[in-house]
Amino acid sequence: MSPLARWCHRHRLVVVLVWVGLLIGLGAGVGAAGSAFGNSPTSQNTDSAKATALLQRASNSAAGKSGRVVWQLKGGKVTEPAAERAMTDVLGKIARAPGVASVTSPYTPVGEAQVSKDGRTAYATVAFDRDVADRRIEHVRELATAPNSATLHIALNGQAFTVSPEPNPVADAMGIALAFVVLLFAFRAVWVAVLPIVTAVVGVGTSAVAVILLSHVITLSSTTLTLGSLIGLGVGIDYALFIVNRHRANLRAGADVAESIAKALNTSGRAVVFAGLTVVVALLGMLTLNVGIINGMAVGAAVTVVLTVLAAITLLPALLGMIGPRVLGRRERRAPVGSAGGTDLWGRWAVRVQARPRALGLLALAVLAALALPTLSLRLGASDDGNLPTTSTNRQAYDMIADGFGPGFNGPLVLAVQAPTAADRAAEAKLVTDLKQVDGVASATAAPLKEGQTVGVISVVPTTSPQSAATSDLIDHLRADVIPRAAQGTSMKVYVGGLTASNDDFASVLMSKLPLFVLVIAALGFLLLTVAFRSLLIPAVGAVLNILSIGVAFGAIVVVFQYGHGASLLGLGAAGPIESFVPILVVGIMFGLSMDYQVFLVSRMREEWAHTGDSHRAVRVGQAETGKVITVAATIMFCVFGSFVFGGMRVISEFGVSLAVAVALDALLIRMVVVPALMHLCGRANWWLPSRLDKALPRVSVEGPSDESVRPSQHPVREPQPAALTD
């Protein structure tokens, strides 16, 4: 990669202008075309998907969104004359508002069931015209909440009134600011703090506008942008930092600026490209799952990583050329050539790990295993209004409905019944009767069939909330036992659908694919590391430890979001199941990030091994020389990922918590303790590869070309360890 580095250095102004032009050009395209974000179907070939398809085919309705206006009267009943007059007046105004198709009031015979049994809670259903403008819905919101007072509490929920949290730009700014502080504190040089951030911001900014344009080509959810920023800022700053750190070491060793940049890109730059490709491969590997929402997020994140890598290997060398030797601090520029680069702390720690590999390795593994233990209780699902902060009007309406009508009323099951014959319709009626006797069912009602209709709808209200495990068990029981028994001997077909069942099916589909995906990712990591480091032991250890890192990530989100420990303090709402697609994406992302640190650590070890043939020295020197930059990089990622926890979006917060905790522990415990400890215990066996396999595998130089004074194959596998360096 030296020619690329030299070209970018010689034409540094051109390179910078090309990046600026690319950013402006793509931005102009976004200004002209806008965005086209949408949502893909989450379930495929499931019972709930069949129910949805059947009901859509049978319905000729062109109805639009709908929502609920929910109210409670403090210390009284909603049927009291004053409350009834106030709300009847409000509902009349809503019915006459532009864009409103109909209003079903609880004060009419049709809606009398919309008053709770205790009389304290009532709701009205508001149906809007198809393609109603958002301002019309906002006007209805204002009308509905106008009478809200200390005694009459009004809240809204439902599809039309859902308030989706907007991405918080402060999260991005906070992550960048924290990264700057960490870099400045660690390296005591302003340009070392500025350059990685500038490179990452340009890469992420370019990828953001590219992803917006890509939304016109493939289906991408709006969450893709925030997820891309989260990943892009973390890896972008880290990738640039690894190159800058190597460049600084070259300058301290006496190289001139141009040659130093070429060497940095030919060593750390290669590792950055390899690490970036592993992240991209892991992300695109999710396409094999064939789940629409995950496909879009994976492609968007992969585009972000590709552009941040390109910025690191083209824009960064140009900027380094412009800065010149000022990338070193004043003291460093005045220091004698070849002076130490400040690795004493990590050098001492590397010696300590070499002296006590068993004790430190076992202690670190025990801590990691304990943190990953909550993964065993991982439960997937979908967040709803019940997980929102209590200050949200959607959460307040959810709680009022649950209080007045039961927790299951917030997520009824919708049974689509195909009943073409009279016998089938009789079986449907019997099914409704049977459903009322099922444990876990609060009520079951069938919509009356019109003349000629062959598709009926049965609404089943569970006794438990939509996110409860008991509701999932009820869905399984209906499908496996109740419905087959009712349909026996008839041609009636019944599918359990509705949002609650759809979310449950989606979670089941992804949960069934998760173990295989983790194994595939681990196998892929093994293959890539085998090719990169010509070893079998290092890739095997890396694959197992990558799985452990993923377990730590899962454990963190289970504790915070599923158990609810700390969620309310962070403003993340109530406890609930983990969003179904989060673990799959975390697997891909953490695989890539774990591989990054493994590549940067082991590539330096292998470089030293190639020069000396001393395995213990190679491990010790590699750890000592990369310890600082890996730890700083992990701290930056922790800050960037952690800042997104406060971004106001539960899904992104789940990513932030899992990745922040996992990356920090991966770097501090796995890469700085477990990996070197195991490598010290294994000695020269670390670098063993069967000769036939060595010839068959393609040769990829991650650490760049080096003059290998000692060939690994010249050394026996076994090496006695000095007594002073063993437990």
KENU-506486 format. One line per 4 residues: number of its first residue (from 1); for each residue x, y, z of C-alpha. Coordinates in Angstrom, 1 decimal, decimal comma, always signed. Layout:
NUM = X:Y:Z; ...
! end
This chain:
1 = +0,0:+0,0:+0,0; +3,1:+2,3:-0,1; +2,3:+3,5:-3,6; -1,1:+4,6:-2,6
5 = +0,3:+6,4:+0,5; +2,9:+8,2:-1,5; +0,4:+9,3:-4,2; -2,0:+10,6:-1,5
9 = +0,9:+12,5:+0,1; +2,1:+14,1:-3,1; -1,4:+15,0:-4,2; -2,8:+15,8:-0,8
13 = -4,7:+18,9:-1,8; -6,4:+17,0:-4,6; -7,4:+14,2:-2,3; -8,9:+16,5:+0,2
17 = -10,8:+18,4:-2,5; -12,1:+15,1:-4,0; -13,5:+14,1:-0,6; -15,1:+17,5:-0,1
21 = -16,5:+17,4:-3,6; -17,9:+13,9:-3,0; -19,6:+15,0:+0,2; -21,1:+18,1:-1,4
25 = -22,2:+16,2:-4,5; -24,0:+13,4:-2,6; -25,5:+16,1:-0,3; -26,9:+17,9:-3,4
29 = -28,4:+14,6:-4,6; -30,1:+14,2:-1,2; -31,4:+17,7:-1,4; -32,9:+17,0:-4,8
33 = -34,2:+13,5:-4,2; -34,8:+13,4:-0,5; -35,1:+10,1:+1,4; -37,3:+7,0:+0,9
37 = -37,0:+5,1:+4,2; -39,5:+2,4:+4,9; -40,1:-0,8:+6,7; -39,8:-4,3:+5,3
41 = -42,1:-7,1:+6,4; -40,6:-8,6:+9,6; -42,1:-12,1:+9,3; -42,0:-14,4:+6,4
45 = -44,0:-17,6:+5,9; -45,3:-17,5:+9,5; -48,8:-18,0:+10,9; -49,2:-14,3:+11,6
49 = -48,1:-13,4:+8,1; -50,7:-15,7:+6,6; -53,3:-14,2:+8,8; -52,4:-10,7:+7,6
53 = -52,4:-11,7:+4,0; -55,8:-13,5:+4,3; -57,4:-10,5:+5,9; -55,9:-8,1:+3,4
57 = -57,2:-10,2:+0,5; -60,7:-10,4:+2,0; -60,9:-6,7:+2,9; -61,8:-4,0:+0,4
61 = -61,3:-1,3:+2,9; -59,3:+1,8:+2,0; -59,1:+2,9:+5,6; -56,1:+4,8:+6,9
65 = -54,5:+5,0:+10,3; -56,4:+4,9:+13,5; -55,8:+5,7:+17,2; -57,2:+5,9:+20,6
69 = -58,2:+8,8:+22,8; -58,1:+7,5:+26,4; -59,2:+9,3:+29,5; -59,7:+8,7:+33,2
73 = -61,5:+10,8:+35,8; -59,7:+11,2:+39,1; -61,9:+10,2:+42,0; -65,0:+9,6:+39,8
77 = -66,5:+7,8:+36,9; -66,2:+8,9:+33,2; -69,9:+8,5:+32,9; -70,6:+11,4:+35,2
81 = -72,5:+14,2:+33,4; -69,7:+16,7:+33,5; -67,1:+14,3:+32,2; -69,5:+13,0:+29,5
85 = -70,4:+16,5:+28,3; -66,7:+17,6:+28,1; -65,6:+14,5:+26,2; -68,7:+14,3:+23,9
89 = -68,0:+17,9:+22,9; -64,3:+17,1:+22,2; -65,2:+13,9:+20,2; -67,7:+15,9:+18,2
93 = -65,0:+18,4:+17,2; -62,7:+15,6:+16,3; -65,4:+14,0:+14,1; -65,8:+17,2:+12,2
97 = -62,0:+17,8:+11,8; -60,5:+17,5:+8,3; -59,0:+14,1:+7,6; -61,1:+12,2:+10,2
101 = -63,1:+9,3:+8,7; -65,0:+8,3:+11,8; -65,1:+8,4:+15,6; -66,5:+5,6:+17,8
105 = -67,5:+7,2:+21,1; -68,0:+5,2:+24,4; -71,1:+7,3:+25,0; -73,0:+5,6:+22,1
109 = -74,6:+2,2:+22,0; -72,0:+1,0:+19,5; -69,2:+1,9:+21,8; -70,6:+1,2:+25,2
113 = -68,0:-1,6:+25,7; -65,3:+1,1:+25,5; -66,0:+2,0:+29,2; -64,2:-0,1:+31,8
117 = -66,2:-2,1:+34,3; -65,2:+0,1:+37,1; -66,3:+3,2:+35,1; -63,0:+5,0:+35,7
121 = -61,5:+4,6:+32,2; -62,9:+5,0:+28,7; -61,6:+5,4:+25,2; -62,7:+6,5:+21,8
125 = -61,4:+5,1:+18,5; -60,5:+7,7:+15,8; -60,2:+6,5:+12,2; -58,5:+8,7:+9,7
129 = -58,8:+9,0:+5,9; -56,2:+7,1:+3,9; -52,9:+9,2:+3,4; -54,0:+11,8:+5,9
133 = -51,5:+14,6:+6,3; -49,5:+14,7:+9,6; -50,7:+18,2:+10,3; -54,3:+16,9:+10,3
137 = -53,4:+14,3:+12,9; -51,6:+16,9:+15,0; -54,7:+19,1:+14,9; -56,7:+16,2:+16,2
141 = -54,1:+15,6:+18,9; -54,5:+19,2:+20,1; -58,3:+18,9:+20,1; -58,3:+15,7:+22,1
145 = -55,9:+16,9:+24,8; -57,5:+20,4:+25,2; -59,7:+19,4:+28,2; -56,8:+17,7:+30,0
149 = -56,7:+18,8:+33,6; -55,8:+17,7:+37,1; -59,0:+15,8:+37,4; -59,6:+14,7:+33,8
153 = -56,5:+12,9:+32,5; -56,3:+12,4:+28,7; -53,7:+10,5:+26,7; -53,4:+9,1:+23,2
157 = -52,0:+6,0:+21,6; -52,4:+3,8:+18,6; -50,8:+3,8:+15,2; -51,9:+7,3:+14,3
161 = -50,8:+8,9:+17,5; -47,5:+7,0:+18,0; -44,7:+9,5:+18,7; -41,5:+8,0:+17,3
165 = -38,5:+9,3:+19,2; -36,3:+11,3:+16,9; -32,5:+10,6:+16,8; -30,7:+13,0:+19,2
169 = -27,9:+14,8:+17,4; -26,4:+15,6:+20,8; -25,5:+11,9:+21,1; -23,2:+12,2:+18,1
173 = -21,7:+15,4:+19,4; -21,2:+14,0:+22,9; -19,4:+10,9:+21,5; -17,1:+13,0:+19,3
177 = -16,3:+15,3:+22,2; -15,5:+12,5:+24,5; -13,3:+10,9:+21,9; -11,4:+14,1:+21,5
181 = -10,8:+14,3:+25,3; -9,6:+10,7:+25,4; -7,2:+11,2:+22,5; -5,9:+14,5:+23,9
185 = -5,4:+13,0:+27,4; -3,7:+9,9:+26,0; -1,3:+11,4:+23,5; -0,9:+15,0:+24,6
189 = -1,0:+16,2:+21,0; -3,8:+18,2:+19,5; -3,4:+16,9:+16,0; -3,5:+13,3:+17,2
193 = -6,9:+14,1:+18,7; -8,2:+16,0:+15,7; -7,1:+13,9:+12,7; -8,8:+10,6:+13,6
197 = -12,0:+12,5:+14,4; -12,0:+14,6:+11,2; -11,3:+11,4:+9,1; -14,2:+9,5:+10,8
201 = -16,6:+12,4:+10,6; -15,9:+12,8:+6,8; -16,3:+9,1:+6,3; -19,6:+8,9:+8,3
205 = -21,0:+12,1:+6,7; -20,3:+10,8:+3,2; -21,8:+7,4:+4,1; -24,9:+9,0:+5,6
209 = -25,8:+10,9:+2,4; -25,0:+7,8:+0,4; -27,3:+5,7:+2,5; -30,1:+8,2:+2,1
213 = -29,7:+8,0:-1,6; -29,5:+4,2:-1,3; -32,9:+4,2:+0,4; -34,4:+4,9:-3,1
217 = -32,9:+1,6:-4,4; -33,5:-0,8:-1,5; -35,7:-0,8:+1,5; -34,0:+0,8:+4,5
221 = -35,4:+1,7:+7,9; -34,8:+5,2:+9,3; -32,8:+3,5:+12,1; -30,2:+2,6:+9,6
225 = -28,7:+6,1:+9,6; -28,3:+6,2:+13,4; -26,9:+2,7:+13,5; -24,5:+3,6:+10,7
229 = -23,3:+6,7:+12,7; -22,8:+4,6:+15,8; -20,7:+2,0:+14,0; -18,9:+4,5:+11,7
233 = -17,8:+6,9:+14,3; -16,4:+4,1:+16,5; -14,5:+2,2:+13,8; -13,6:+5,3:+11,8
237 = -11,8:+7,0:+14,8; -10,1:+3,7:+15,7; -8,9:+2,9:+12,2; -7,5:+6,4:+11,8
241 = -5,9:+6,2:+15,2; -4,0:+3,0:+14,4; -2,5:+4,5:+11,3; -1,6:+7,8:+13,1
245 = -0,1:+5,9:+16,0; +2,2:+3,9:+13,6; +3,1:+7,1:+11,8; +4,1:+8,8:+15,0
249 = +6,3:+5,8:+15,9; +8,0:+6,0:+12,5; +8,7:+9,7:+13,0; +10,2:+9,1:+16,4
253 = +12,4:+6,4:+14,8; +13,8:+9,0:+12,5; +11,8:+8,6:+9,2; +10,8:+11,6:+7,2
257 = +7,1:+12,5:+6,9; +6,6:+11,0:+3,4; +8,4:+7,7:+4,2; +6,7:+7,5:+7,6
261 = +3,3:+7,8:+6,0; +4,2:+5,1:+3,4; +5,4:+2,7:+6,1; +2,4:+3,4:+8,3
265 = -0,1:+2,6:+5,5; +1,9:-0,4:+4,5; +1,7:-1,9:+8,0; -1,2:-0,5:+10,1
269 = -3,0:+0,5:+6,9; -3,0:-3,1:+5,7; -4,4:-4,2:+9,1; -7,1:-1,5:+8,9
273 = -8,2:-2,7:+5,4; -8,2:-6,4:+6,6; -10,1:-5,4:+9,8; -12,6:-3,3:+7,8
277 = -13,2:-6,1:+5,4; -14,0:-8,6:+8,2; -16,6:-6,2:+9,6; -18,1:-5,8:+6,1
281 = -18,1:-9,5:+5,5; -19,8:-10,1:+8,9; -22,4:-7,5:+8,2; -23,2:-8,7:+4,7
285 = -23,3:-12,3:+6,0; -26,6:-11,3:+7,6; -28,1:-11,2:+4,1; -28,2:-15,0:+4,3
289 = -30,9:-14,7:+7,0; -33,2:-13,2:+4,4; -34,9:-10,9:+6,8; -35,9:-7,6:+5,3
293 = -35,3:-5,2:+8,2; -31,9:-6,8:+9,0; -30,9:-6,8:+5,3; -31,3:-3,0:+5,1
297 = -29,5:-2,3:+8,3; -26,6:-4,6:+7,3; -26,2:-3,0:+3,9; -26,3:+0,5:+5,3
301 = -23,8:-0,3:+8,0; -21,5:-2,0:+5,5; -21,5:+1,0:+3,3; -20,5:+3,1:+6,3
305 = -17,6:+0,9:+7,2; -16,3:+0,8:+3,6; -16,3:+4,6:+3,3; -14,6:+5,1:+6,7
309 = -11,9:+2,6:+5,6; -11,5:+4,5:+2,4; -11,2:+7,8:+4,3; -8,6:+6,3:+6,6
313 = -6,3:+5,1:+3,7; -6,7:+8,1:+1,4; -7,9:+11,2:+3,2; -5,8:+10,6:+6,4
317 = -2,4:+10,2:+4,5; -3,2:+13,5:+2,7; -4,0:+15,3:+6,0; -0,9:+13,8:+7,7
321 = +1,1:+15,2:+4,8; -0,4:+18,7:+5,4; +0,3:+18,5:+9,1; +3,9:+17,3:+8,7
325 = +5,9:+16,6:+11,9; +3,3:+18,5:+14,1; +1,5:+15,2:+14,6; +4,1:+14,8:+17,3
329 = +3,9:+16,9:+20,4; +6,5:+19,6:+21,1; +8,4:+17,4:+23,6; +8,4:+14,5:+21,2
333 = +9,7:+16,6:+18,3; +12,6:+17,8:+20,5; +13,4:+14,3:+21,9; +16,3:+12,4:+20,4
337 = +15,6:+10,1:+17,5; +14,6:+6,6:+18,5; +13,5:+7,7:+22,0; +10,8:+5,6:+23,7
341 = +7,2:+6,2:+22,8; +5,7:+6,0:+26,2; +4,9:+2,3:+26,5; +6,4:+1,7:+30,0
345 = +3,0:+1,0:+31,6; +2,0:-1,5:+29,0; +5,4:-3,0:+28,9; +5,3:-3,6:+32,7
349 = +1,8:-5,1:+32,3; +3,0:-7,4:+29,4; +5,8:-8,7:+31,7; +3,3:-9,4:+34,5
353 = +1,0:-11,3:+32,1; +4,0:-13,3:+30,9; +5,0:-14,1:+34,6; +1,5:-15,2:+35,7
357 = -0,4:-16,4:+32,6; -2,5:-19,1:+34,3; -3,7:-17,0:+37,2; -4,5:-13,9:+35,3
361 = -6,0:-15,8:+32,3; -8,3:-17,8:+34,6; -9,4:-14,7:+36,6; -10,3:-12,8:+33,4
365 = -12,2:-15,8:+32,0; -14,1:-16,1:+35,2; -15,2:-12,5:+35,1; -16,2:-12,7:+31,4
369 = -18,2:-15,9:+32,0; -20,1:-14,3:+34,9; -20,9:-11,3:+32,8; -22,1:-13,5:+29,9
373 = -24,3:-15,7:+32,2; -27,5:-13,6:+31,8; -27,4:-14,5:+28,1; -29,0:-17,8:+29,1
377 = -32,3:-16,0:+29,9; -32,3:-13,9:+26,7; -35,9:-13,4:+25,5; -36,6:-11,7:+22,2
381 = -39,7:-9,6:+21,4; -40,6:-6,1:+20,4; -40,8:-3,0:+22,5; -44,2:-1,2:+22,6
385 = -45,8:+1,7:+24,4; -45,4:-0,1:+27,7; -41,6:+0,3:+27,4; -41,7:+4,1:+26,9
389 = -40,8:+6,5:+29,8; -43,8:+7,3:+32,0; -43,8:+10,9:+30,8; -44,8:+9,8:+27,3
393 = -48,5:+10,2:+26,4; -48,4:+6,8:+24,6; -47,1:+5,1:+27,8; -49,8:+6,9:+29,9
397 = -52,6:+5,7:+27,5; -51,1:+2,2:+27,6; -51,1:+2,1:+31,4; -54,7:+3,5:+31,6
401 = -56,0:+0,9:+29,1; -54,2:-1,9:+31,1; -55,6:-0,6:+34,3; -59,2:-0,3:+33,1
405 = -59,5:-3,2:+30,6; -56,6:-5,6:+31,5; -53,0:-5,8:+30,3; -54,0:-8,0:+27,3
409 = -56,2:-5,3:+25,9; -53,1:-3,5:+24,6; -52,2:-6,4:+22,3; -55,2:-8,5:+21,3
413 = -54,7:-11,5:+19,1; -56,5:-11,4:+15,7; -57,6:-14,8:+14,4; -58,2:-14,9:+10,7
417 = -60,8:-17,6:+9,9; -61,3:-19,0:+6,4; -64,8:-20,6:+6,6; -66,2:-21,2:+3,1
421 = -69,0:-23,7:+4,1; -71,9:-23,7:+6,6; -70,1:-26,4:+8,6; -67,0:-24,2:+8,8
425 = -69,0:-21,3:+10,1; -70,6:-23,5:+12,7; -67,0:-24,6:+13,7; -66,0:-21,0:+13,9
429 = -68,9:-20,3:+16,4; -67,8:-23,3:+18,5; -64,2:-22,1:+18,4; -65,3:-18,8:+19,9
433 = -67,0:-20,7:+22,7; -64,0:-22,9:+23,3; -61,6:-19,9:+23,3; -63,6:-18,3:+26,2
437 = -62,8:-21,4:+28,3; -59,0:-21,3:+27,6; -56,7:-20,4:+30,5; -55,1:-17,1:+29,7
441 = -58,0:-15,7:+27,6; -59,9:-12,7:+29,0; -62,4:-12,5:+26,2; -63,1:-13,8:+22,7
445 = -65,5:-12,1:+20,2; -66,2:-12,8:+16,6; -67,1:-10,0:+14,1; -70,5:-10,9:+12,4
449 = -70,1:-12,2:+8,9; -72,0:-10,4:+6,1; -73,8:-12,3:+3,4; -71,3:-14,0:+1,1
453 = -68,3:-13,4:+3,3; -66,0:-16,4:+3,8; -63,3:-14,9:+6,0; -64,1:-14,1:+9,6
457 = -62,2:-12,3:+12,4; -62,1:-13,4:+16,0; -60,5:-11,0:+18,5; -58,9:-12,7:+21,5
461 = -57,8:-10,6:+24,5; -55,2:-12,4:+26,6; -55,1:-11,9:+30,4; -51,4:-11,0:+30,2
465 = -49,5:-8,1:+28,5; -48,3:-8,4:+24,9; -44,7:-8,8:+26,0; -45,4:-11,4:+28,6
469 = -43,9:-14,9:+28,2; -47,4:-16,2:+29,1; -48,9:-14,5:+26,1; -46,3:-16,3:+23,9
473 = -47,3:-19,6:+25,5; -50,9:-18,8:+24,8; -50,2:-18,2:+21,1; -48,4:-21,6:+20,9
477 = -51,3:-23,3:+22,8; -53,9:-21,9:+20,5; -52,0:-23,0:+17,4; -51,0:-26,4:+18,6
481 = -54,1:-27,5:+20,5; -57,2:-25,3:+20,6; -57,5:-24,5:+16,9; -56,6:-27,9:+15,4
485 = -59,2:-29,5:+17,8; -61,9:-27,0:+16,6; -61,1:-27,4:+12,9; -61,0:-31,2:+13,0
489 = -63,3:-32,7:+10,4; -63,9:-29,4:+8,6; -62,2:-27,3:+5,9; -61,9:-24,3:+8,2
493 = -58,5:-22,7:+8,4; -57,5:-20,4:+11,2; -54,4:-18,3:+11,5; -53,3:-16,4:+14,7
497 = -52,3:-12,9:+13,7; -52,2:-9,4:+15,0; -49,3:-7,3:+16,0; -48,6:-9,3:+19,2
501 = -48,5:-12,6:+17,3; -46,5:-11,1:+14,5; -43,8:-9,8:+16,9; -43,8:-13,2:+18,6
505 = -43,3:-15,0:+15,3; -40,5:-12,7:+14,2; -38,7:-13,3:+17,5; -39,1:-17,0:+17,1
509 = -37,7:-17,0:+13,6; -34,7:-15,0:+14,6; -34,0:-16,9:+17,8; -34,0:-20,2:+15,8
513 = -31,4:-18,7:+13,4; -29,2:-17,1:+16,0; -27,1:-20,1:+17,2; -26,3:-21,2:+13,6
517 = -25,4:-17,6:+12,7; -23,0:-17,4:+15,7; -21,3:-20,6:+14,6; -21,0:-19,5:+11,0
521 = -19,5:-16,2:+12,2; -17,0:-18,0:+14,4; -16,0:-20,3:+11,6; -15,6:-17,4:+9,3
525 = -13,3:-15,7:+11,9; -11,3:-18,9:+12,2; -10,8:-19,0:+8,4; -9,8:-15,4:+8,0
529 = -7,3:-15,5:+10,9; -5,8:-18,7:+9,6; -5,1:-17,1:+6,3; -3,8:-13,9:+7,9
533 = -1,5:-15,4:+10,6; -0,6:-18,9:+9,1; -1,7:-20,5:+12,4; -4,4:-22,9:+13,6
537 = -4,2:-22,2:+17,4; -4,5:-18,4:+17,2; -7,7:-18,5:+15,0; -9,2:-21,3:+17,2
541 = -8,7:-19,2:+20,4; -9,9:-16,1:+18,6; -13,1:-17,8:+17,4; -14,0:-19,0:+20,9
545 = -13,1:-15,6:+22,5; -15,3:-13,8:+19,9; -18,2:-15,9:+21,0; -17,4:-15,0:+24,6
549 = -17,4:-11,3:+23,6; -20,8:-11,7:+22,0; -22,0:-13,4:+25,2; -20,9:-10,4:+27,3
553 = -22,7:-8,0:+24,9; -25,9:-10,1:+25,3; -25,5:-10,2:+29,0; -25,3:-6,5:+29,2
557 = -28,6:-5,8:+27,4; -30,4:-8,6:+29,3; -29,4:-7,0:+32,6; -30,3:-3,4:+31,6
561 = -33,3:-3,9:+29,3; -34,8:-7,2:+30,1; -34,2:-7,3:+33,9; -34,6:-3,5:+34,0
565 = -31,6:-2,8:+36,2; -30,7:+0,8:+35,5; -33,0:+1,3:+32,5; -35,2:+3,8:+34,3
569 = -32,2:+5,7:+35,6; -31,0:+6,0:+32,0; -34,4:+7,2:+30,9; -35,0:+4,0:+28,8
573 = -38,4:+3,2:+30,1; -39,7:-0,1:+31,6; -38,1:-3,6:+31,4; -39,1:-5,8:+28,5
577 = -37,8:-8,3:+26,0; -34,9:-7,5:+23,7; -35,7:-6,1:+20,3; -35,7:-9,2:+18,0
581 = -33,2:-8,1:+15,4; -30,7:-6,5:+17,9; -28,8:-9,7:+18,8; -28,3:-10,7:+15,2
585 = -26,8:-7,3:+14,4; -24,7:-7,3:+17,6; -23,2:-10,7:+16,6; -22,1:-9,3:+13,2
589 = -20,8:-6,0:+14,6; -19,0:-7,5:+17,6; -17,4:-10,2:+15,4; -15,9:-7,4:+13,3
593 = -14,8:-5,3:+16,2; -13,3:-8,2:+18,1; -11,4:-9,2:+14,9; -10,1:-5,7:+14,7
597 = -8,3:-5,8:+18,0; -7,2:-9,4:+17,4; -5,7:-8,4:+14,1; -3,9:-5,3:+15,4
601 = -2,6:-7,2:+18,4; -1,5:-10,4:+16,8; -0,1:-8,8:+13,6; +2,4:-6,9:+15,7
605 = +3,2:-10,2:+17,6; +3,7:-12,0:+14,4; +5,9:-9,3:+13,0; +8,2:-9,7:+16,1
609 = +8,1:-13,5:+15,8; +9,2:-13,2:+12,1; +12,2:-11,2:+13,2; +13,3:-13,1:+16,3
613 = +11,7:-16,5:+16,4; +11,2:-16,0:+20,1; +7,5:-16,7:+20,8; +7,5:-15,3:+24,4
617 = +9,3:-12,1:+23,3; +6,9:-11,7:+20,3; +3,9:-11,9:+22,6; +5,3:-9,6:+25,2
621 = +6,5:-7,0:+22,7; +3,4:-7,1:+20,6; +1,2:-6,6:+23,7; +3,4:-3,8:+25,1
625 = +3,5:-1,9:+21,8; -0,1:-2,2:+21,0; -1,6:-2,1:+24,5; -1,9:+1,7:+24,7
629 = -3,4:+2,2:+21,3; -5,9:-0,7:+21,6; -7,0:+0,5:+25,1; -7,4:+4,1:+23,8
633 = -9,3:+2,8:+20,8; -11,6:+0,8:+23,0; -12,1:+3,7:+25,3; -13,1:+5,8:+22,3
637 = -15,6:+3,2:+21,1; -17,0:+2,9:+24,7; -17,5:+6,7:+24,7; -19,1:+6,8:+21,2
641 = -21,3:+3,8:+21,8; -22,2:+4,9:+25,3; -23,3:+8,3:+24,1; -25,9:+6,7:+21,9
645 = -27,6:+5,2:+25,0; -29,0:+8,7:+25,6; -30,1:+9,2:+22,0; -33,8:+8,7:+22,9
649 = -34,4:+5,5:+20,8; -34,7:+2,3:+22,7; -33,4:+0,1:+19,9; -30,3:+2,3:+19,5
653 = -29,8:+2,3:+23,2; -29,8:-1,5:+23,2; -27,0:-1,4:+20,6; -25,1:+1,3:+22,6
657 = -25,2:-0,6:+25,9; -24,3:-4,0:+24,4; -21,5:-2,7:+22,2; -20,0:-0,3:+24,8
661 = -19,7:-2,9:+27,5; -18,6:-5,7:+25,2; -15,9:-3,6:+23,4; -14,4:-2,3:+26,6
665 = -14,2:-5,7:+28,2; -13,0:-7,3:+25,0; -10,1:-5,0:+24,8; -9,2:-4,9:+28,5
669 = -9,7:-8,5:+29,5; -9,6:-10,6:+26,3; -7,0:-8,8:+24,2; -4,8:-7,5:+27,1
673 = -5,1:-10,6:+29,4; -6,6:-13,8:+28,0; -5,0:-13,8:+24,5; -1,4:-13,1:+25,6
677 = -1,8:-15,4:+28,6; -2,9:-18,3:+26,4; -0,2:-17,5:+23,8; +2,5:-17,6:+26,5
681 = +1,2:-21,0:+27,7; +1,2:-22,4:+24,2; +4,7:-21,1:+23,2; +5,8:-21,8:+19,6
685 = +2,7:-23,9:+19,0; +0,9:-20,5:+18,4; +2,6:-20,3:+15,0; +2,3:-23,9:+13,8
689 = +0,6:-24,7:+10,6; +0,7:-28,0:+8,7; +3,0:-27,6:+5,6; +0,3:-28,9:+3,2
693 = -2,2:-26,4:+4,5; +0,4:-23,7:+4,4; +0,9:-24,3:+0,7; -2,8:-24,5:+0,0
697 = -3,9:-21,3:+1,7; -3,5:-18,0:-0,1; -0,9:-15,6:+1,3; -2,2:-12,4:+2,8
701 = +0,2:-10,0:+4,5; -1,7:-8,2:+7,2; +1,3:-6,7:+8,9; +3,0:-5,8:+5,6
705 = +6,2:-7,1:+4,1; +9,1:-7,7:+6,5; +12,5:-9,2:+6,2; +12,0:-12,4:+8,1
709 = +15,3:-13,2:+9,7; +13,8:-16,4:+11,1; +11,2:-18,6:+9,5; +8,5:-20,0:+11,8
713 = +8,9:-23,5:+10,3; +12,6:-23,6:+11,4; +11,5:-23,9:+15,1; +10,2:-27,0:+16,9
717 = +6,7:-26,7:+18,3; +7,8:-27,2:+21,9; +9,7:-24,7:+23,9; +10,6:-25,0:+27,6
721 = +9,5:-21,9:+29,6; +11,9:-20,3:+32,1; +10,8:-21,1:+35,6; +10,5:-17,5:+36,5
725 = +7,8:-17,0:+33,9; +5,5:-19,8:+34,9; +3,0:-20,2:+37,6
! end
